[in-house]
């Protein structure tokens, strides 16, 4: 494993996607258990994407008292069928939430009658149970959650908002095998904002695969700006970026 620091961002490059999943799970489990020694409950935001599969599989193997964990997810499509497997809440329910006895799981409802009210409801939950840990990915266009470059705001006054998805983001959903055609990918979503993510004390970014190589390159080398939203991770006081041999090609 290769390790280095860029600005404030720690980077751990593993030799394979599987080893990256193990490294990320070890780090996250260690932090959760450290926090549980000091707090009754730990609040965690999880990303939903195929890039997280190895990490989530490994995390479930770790010795964690899940009954003391409150879970959130960071984004959800608007107006996708409630039982669609592409729904991020459904993805996490299948991969993680139904496999461990969480204290609570708080779902974003992309089919709420009033999407603006849903944003406020979820923001209230985040204020009531401030996240301690965020486990996130980075998009092919360097988005964090659904904060694509054209809607990302490092000083966003909101915690949760409605966004339209840019073309690169929607293409990624096809590349990931989540949808057969770009026409099937929803055009709008609910997302936690950049401040909601980066103001979380401990951040772990899990970013494998050759399609993420350019995004990792920009994350580490581009000027810190909303043009490449993931560059904000380089300002986080306690964040680790995990990459594999494919996504870390340019490291």
Number of C-alpha atoms within 10 A of each C-alpha: 13 10 11 11 13 13 12 14 22 19 20 20 25 24 14 16 24 15 19 24 26 19 21 27 23 17 13 22 18 15 14 22 15 11 16 16 9 9 10 9 19 22 22 22 24 23 25 27 18 16 21 22 18 19 23 22 15 18 21 16 12 13 10 16 15 19 13 17 21 18 22 24 23 25 28 26 26 22 17 18 12 14 9 11 15 20 22 22 29 19 17 23 16 12 17 19 17 12 12 15 14 16 15 15 18 14 18 24 22 25 15 13 10 10 18 13 12 20 22 15 14 20 19 14 13 19 11 9 16 18 22 18 25 27 24 24 26 24 25 22 23 27 25 30 26 29 32 26 20 15 20 23 18 16 9 14 12 15 19 26 23 23 20 18 20 17 13 14 23 19 16 18 22 16 15 13 11 16 18 12 13 16 11 13 21 16 17 19 20 25 23 26 27 28 18 23 22 21 16 19 15 21 25 22 22 27 29 29 16 16 16 24 22 16 25 29 17 20 23 22 13 14 12 17 14 20 19 22 28 30 25 20 27 21 14 19 16 16 23 24 25 25 32 25 20 19 24 24 16 12 15
